[in-house]
Amino acid sequence: MSSTVHVARHGEVENPQKILYGRQPGWRLSTRGQQMAEVLGEWSKSIDLGALHVSPLQRAQETAAPIARAHGIEITTDERLIEAE
């Protein structure tokens, strides 16, 4: 039995000062980033998705939410998926 892993980066972050935010918590998606996440959620309906593992960072959680809704699954937060320094 084989598995397919899909990887997505978070949507655009609200960052008008162009700060290198890296692993810093608290960075939210911009309006455009929220739209990107919704598009990703719609696109994800075309794939078979059995699990959703997501970084604990807010921007990643916000990006994953539409995917979770589209598939009726819970988000599994995984600390190992946080950005590397």
C-alpha positions in Angstrom: 0.0 0.0 0.0 1.4 3.4 -0.9 0.7 6.8 0.6 0.9 10.3 -0.9 2.0 13.2 1.1 0.9 16.7 0.1 2.9 19.7 1.4 1.6 23.3 1.4 3.1 26.5 2.7 1.0 28.9 4.7 -0.8 31.8 2.9 0.5 35.3 2.8 1.1 36.8 6.2 0.1 40.3 7.3 3.6 41.9 7.5 3.8 45.5 6.2 7.2 46.1 7.9 8.7 43.1 6.0 10.0 41.6 9.3 11.7 38.2 9.0 9.3 36.4 11.3 10.7 32.9 11.1 9.5 30.8 14.1 7.9 33.8 15.9 4.3 33.0 17.0 1.4 35.4 16.4 1.7 36.1 12.7 -1.7 36.0 11.1 -2.7 35.6 7.5 -3.4 38.8 5.6 -6.7 39.1 3.8 -5.0 37.8 0.7 -3.6 35.0 2.7 -7.0 34.0 3.9 -8.3 34.0 0.3 -5.3 31.8 -0.6 -6.2 29.4 2.2 -9.8 29.2 1.0 -8.7 28.4 -2.6 -6.4 25.7 -1.2 -9.4 24.3 0.7 -11.5 24.2 -2.4 -8.6 22.6 -4.4 -8.1 20.0 -1.7 -11.6 18.6 -2.4 -10.1 17.0 -5.5 -7.7 14.8 -3.5 -8.2 11.9 -1.0 -7.1 13.2 2.3 -7.0 11.0 5.4 -5.1 13.2 7.8 -4.0 16.8 8.2 -0.8 17.5 10.1 0.0 21.1 10.7 2.6 23.3 12.4 1.5 25.0 15.6 2.1 28.4 14.2 -1.0 30.5 13.8 -0.5 31.2 10.1 -0.2 27.5 9.4 -3.3 26.7 11.5 -5.3 29.4 9.6 -4.2 28.0 6.3 -5.2 24.5 7.2 -8.6 25.4 8.6 -10.4 25.5 5.2 -8.8 22.1 4.2 -10.1 20.5 7.5 -13.6 21.9 6.8 -13.6 20.7 3.2 -12.8 17.1 4.4 -14.6 17.1 7.7 -11.4 16.1 9.5 -9.6 17.5 12.6 -6.2 19.2 12.4 -3.4 17.4 14.1 -0.9 19.9 15.4 2.6 18.6 15.1 5.5 20.6 16.8 8.0 18.9 14.5 6.5 20.8 11.5 7.6 24.3 12.9 10.1 26.2 10.8 13.7 25.2 11.2 16.0 28.0 12.4 
